[in-house]
Amino acid sequence: MARGWMGGLLAAFTFAGSDFRNTMSTYEDYTPVLDDFYLALATVVLIPLQDVFFAAAVGFKEPAVLIPGAAITCLLATQLFFWLGAGASFSVRNILVVGLLGLWALHLFIFSIVHTCEARKRGSLAAQKRPVRLPLGVILSYLVFPWVLFLPFILSCSPNVSYSGYGQYVRFEPYPSDIIGLVLIALAFLVEIGAWYGKLRFDLRKNHASSSNGKSLASSLIPSYGIYRFTRHPLLFSVPLLSLGIYVLVATPAFYAWGGGGLRNRLGSPGREALVASVVCPVAIILAEVLFVLPWLERVQLAHYSSLASERAVPAAEGNVWTAYEVYRSRTSPIIPLPPSVYGRLPAGVRRWVFGERSLDSTAARRFAGREAETGVEC
C-alpha cells in the first residue's frame, strides 16, 4: 500500500510537471532580466532591504523589528524572483519551494510578532525598547542572511539555469534527493514550531513560579521544556536544515544525467555549474552560526543567568540560578539535539570541536552582564 501511495504521488508530480512544461515558452523566446543568474539583482534588492530593517531597529531602539524584518525580506524574495523567472520558474520543483519558503517566512513573521506582544504584555525586559548592540559578525550575518539562504532558489529561477542550455526546458522528474530535500525542510518546520512552543511553555511556567514561592524557583528560570531539553538553541539548528533542504531540492536536476561522462560533462553549462556551486550557501550559514551567532548567544545567556544569580535569592536546597543553569548547560547540546544522558557523557574535546561548546565562568559573565543586557535578546 505504501509503495502504491508513493508511486501515485510521484506519477502525479510527473504529470503536473509535463503540464507545466507544455505551457512554457522555449528558451529562445525568453529574454533574461538584468543579469543572467539574478545574482546582481538579488544583491541590490535583498541586502539593502535588510539594511533598512536593521537601521529601523537601531534608530527606533526596537530589537523586535529584526526577526519580522528578515521574514518580510525572505517572503519578498520567494515571490519576486519566482515571478521574474516567468516561464522558467513555473516548474513543480520551484512551485514547491515557493510555497514552502513562503509558508516558512510567514510563520516566522507571525510567531515573532505574537511572541513579542506576549512578552510586552507580561513586562519582559527583553521586549522593551532598548539599544541594539550586536557584534560586527552578527550584524554582517543578519544583513546577508536572506540573500545567502535563498541564493540556490534564486539561481534556479533564472532561465539560464532552469533551461538545459540546449534549447530544451528541464522537465520535472522526481528523484530520491527530492524526498530528502522535502524531509529536511519539514524537519526545519517541526524544530521551529517546537522551539516557539517551548518558549511559550517556558514563559507560562516562569510566570507560575514567580507567583508562588515554591522551591522550584531556580529550575523554573531555565528553558528546559520540550525541544529545549535536547538543544539550547533549536532555531540555530532549524536554519541550516532549511538551507540544506532548499539546496537539495532545487539543485537536484544538476546532479542527474543530461549526458554521460561524469558529473563535469553532465553539468555542461555555466548555469548548472553555478547551481551546484551554491552549496557554499548552507555551508556559509553553518559557519556564521558557529563562529559568530552561537558565541554571542552563549555570552548573552551566561550574562543573563549570572546577573539573576546575584539578584535573586532562592532556597539553599534548590541552589542558586547560576548552579541550575550550569547543570542544564553541562547536559544540553548547544545546537545539535541530543539526549541529555548522551551529551552529558561526551568527552570535553568532542563537545568543544564537534558541538561548538565553549566555557565561560560566572566572574567573566558578570563583566558582560551590563553591556549584553541592552541587546534586547530574551534568553
N, C-alpha and C positions, 0 to 999 in steps of 0.2 A: 504493500500500500504506500509506504514511504517513497519507494522508487517511482511509482506511478504518479504520485503528487509532485515530486521534484521534476520528473520528466515533463509533466503538463505545464509546470511553471516555466521551465526553460523553453519549451515549444512556444508558449505564449510570448515570451520575450523575443524569440527569433521572428515570430510572425509580426509583432509590433515593430521590430527593427526593420523588417522588409517594407512595411507600410510607410514608415518614415522615410526610408531610403528612396522609395518610388516617388515621393512628393518633393524631393530635394532637387535643387539645381545642380548642374555639373560644376566642376572646379573652374573650368574656363569662364563660366558665367559669373563667377564671384570676384569682386574687387576687394582686396584687403583694406581694412580701416587703419589708417595712420601708420602702423608698423606691422611687420609680418607676423610676429608672435605675441603681440599685445603687451610686450614687456614694458616698453616706454609708457604706453597708455595706462597700464596698471600702476606704474610708479608715480605718475603725475596726478593720479586720482586718489589712490588709497592712502599713501603716506601723508600728503598734505591734509587729508580729511582727519587722519589720526592726530596730526599736529593741532588741528582746530579743537578737537575734544580735549587734548592734553592741556592746551592753553586755557580753555574754559575752566578746567578743573583747578589749574594753578591760579588763574586770575580771580575766580569767584570763591576760592578755598573750598571747593566741593569735590573731594575724592570720590564721592559716589557717582560722579559723571563718568569715570574711567571705564568701568565694565560695560554699562549700557552704550557708551560711545563706540567701543570696539565692536559690540554686537551690531550696531547700526551700520558701521563700515563693512562688516562681513556680509550683512544682508544685502547691502548695495552691490557688493562685489558679485554675489551669486546672480543677481538679476542683470546688471549692466553688461557683463562680458558674455553671458549666455545669449542675450538678445543682439549684442553687437555681432556675434558669430553668425546670426541669421541662419541660413541653410546648414552651415557646418555644425552648429550646436544642437540641431534637432535630432539627436540620436538618443536611443533609450538609455545608454550609459550616462550621458550628460544630463538628461532629464532626471534620472535617479539622483545624481549628485546635487543638482539644483534643489530638488525637493528636500533631500535630507539635510543639506547645509543650510537652506533657508529655515527649516524647522529648528535646527540647532541654534542658529543665530537668534531666532525669535524666542526660543525658550530661555536662552541666556539673558536676553533683554528683560523678559517678564520676571524671571526668578530674581534677578539682581535688583529690579525696582521693588518687588514685593519684599525682599529681604531688607532693603534699606528703609522702606516705610515701616516695617515691623520694628526694626532696630531703633528708629527715631521715636516710635510710639512708646517704647519702654525706656527711652532716655539713654541709650547706649552711647558711650563716648566716641566710639569709632564711627558712628553715623553722623556726628555733628560736623559743622563746618570747621575745617582745620587746614593749616598749610599743607600742601602736598610736597613732601621732601623725599625724594627717591634717589638711590644710587644711579650713576650715569648708565651702567649696564642695564639696569631695569628700565630706565627711560627709553633707551635705544631699542630694547626688546619690545616694549609696548608700541613704539611708533611703527616698527616694521612688521609686527605680528600678523595683521590681516594679509599683507602682501605676500609674506612667506608662506602662510597657511594655505592660501588659495592659488599659489603660483602654478602647481600642476594642473588644476582645473582651468585656470586662465589660458594656459598653453593649449589645452585640449579644445578650447572654444575657437581657436584660430583655424581658419580653413587650410592654412599652410601646414597644420599638424593633423587635423581631422581627415583631410583627403590624403590618399595614399601617395600623392606626388606623381602619379602616372595618369591623372585624369579620371580616376575612379574613386568614388566615395568608399570609405572603410565601413563595411556593413557590420551590424552588431551580431556577434556570436558569443554566447555565454561560455565562459571558461571557469575552471575551478578558482582561479585567482579573483574572479568577480565575487564569488561567495566569500572568499577571505576578506576582501575589502568591505563588503557589507557587514560581515561579522565584527570587524574592527570598529566600524562606525557605530554599530549597535551597542557594543561594549562601552564605547565612549559615552553614549547617551545614558546607559544604565549607571555608570560610575558617577556621572554628573548629577543625575537625579538622586542617587543615593547620597551624594555629598550635600545637596541642598536639603534633603530630608533630614540628614544627620545634624545639620546646622539648626533646623527648626526644633528638633527634639532636644538638642543641647540647650537652646535658649529657654525652652519650657522647663527643663529640669533645673537650670540655673535659677530661674525666677522662683520656682517652687522651693528650692533650698534656701534662697535668701529670705523668703517669707517665714520659714520655720527654722528654729535654732537646733536642728539635728546635728548628729556627729558626722554626717556625710558632707560637710561643707567643703572641705578641700577637694575631695574627689568630684564633687558636683561642678567644680570650676574647670575640669579637664574635658575637652570634647572627645569622649571615647565611646560615642554611640554609633551603632551601625557600621558603615564602612570606615569610620574613624578608628575603629578597633584595629584595623589592619594597615592603615596608612595615615600619616599625619597631614598629608596634603593631597587628597584624592583628585582635586582639579588639575594638579600638575601631572597626574597620571593619565587623565582623560584626554588632554590636548594632544600629546604625541600619538595616542591611539587614533584620534580623529584624523590627524595629519597623515599617518601611515595608511589609514583606510582610504582617504581621498586619493593618495598617490597610487595605491594598488589598483583601485577601481578605474581611474582614468588612464593609467599607463598600461593597462593590460594588453591592448592591441599591439603596442610596440614590441612586446616580447614574444609574439607568436608569428608564425611563418607568413611573411609576404615575399617569399623567395627562399632559396636554400643557401647553404654555405656559411652557417654560423650566424650569431647574433649581429655582428657588424654588417654583413651583407643583407640580413633581414631588415635592418633599420632602413638603410638605403636613402634617407632624406634628412636634411638638417632639422626639419620639424620634429620628426620622430626621435632623432637623437637628443634634441632639446627636452622632449618629454621624458625620456629615460633619465637624462641628467638631472631632472628636477627632484630626484631622490635626495639631493642635498637639502631640500626644504624640511622634511621631517627630521633629518639629522641636525640641521641648524636649530630647530625648535628644542630638541632634546639637549643640545649643548648649552643653549641660552638658559634653559631651566636649571641645569646642574651648576653652571658657572656663575650665574647672576641671580636668578629669581629665588632658588632654594636657599642659598646662604643668607639672603636678605630676609626672607620669611622666617627662617630659623632664628635669626638675630632679633627680629621683632617679637617673636613668641617668647624667647628667653627673657628679653627685657620686660615683657608684659607680666610673666609669672614671677619674675624676681621682684618687681615692684609690688605685686599683690602679696607676696610673702612678707614683705617688710611692712605692709599697711594693715593686713588682716590677721586677727588673732583667731586661732582655731583650737579645739580641744587637743591636749597632748597625746591622747590615744590615737587620734587621727593623723597627727603630723601636720606640718605646715604645707602651704600650697606648692612651694618650690619642691619639697620632697615628693609630693604626689605627682608633680609634673615630671620630675626626673625618673620616677618609676615608670610612668606612661611612656616617656621618651626612650627609655632603655629597652622597651619591649615592642615598640612600634616602628615600622619602616618609614623613612621619610617620604618616599614616592611610591615604589612598587608594593602593592598589597601583599602581605604575608601574615600568616597566623602568628600571634604574639609568642606562642610556645616555640615556634621555629626561629623567628628573628632574634628572640632573646638569647638563643644558644649559639648564634653565629659568631665566629672569631672577629675581633675588633678590626683586623685588616680587611676582611670581606665587607664588613659594614661600611668602612671608610671608602674603599676603592671601587666597590661594586654598587653600593646603595647610596653613596654620597653623604654618609653620616659625618657630622662634624661635632666637636666638643667645645663647650664654652661654659666656664664656671659662673656661679652667681655673682661673684665680685665684678667680673668683666661685663656681665649682663647689666648690672646696675649703672655702669658708666654710659651705656647706650639708652637707658630707660627714658631719660628726659627727652632726648632728641627723637628717638624712634616712636615715642608715644604720639608724636604730632603727625604721623604719616596717615592716620585715618584708617589703618588696616585693622580689621577685627580678627582676633586670634581664636 
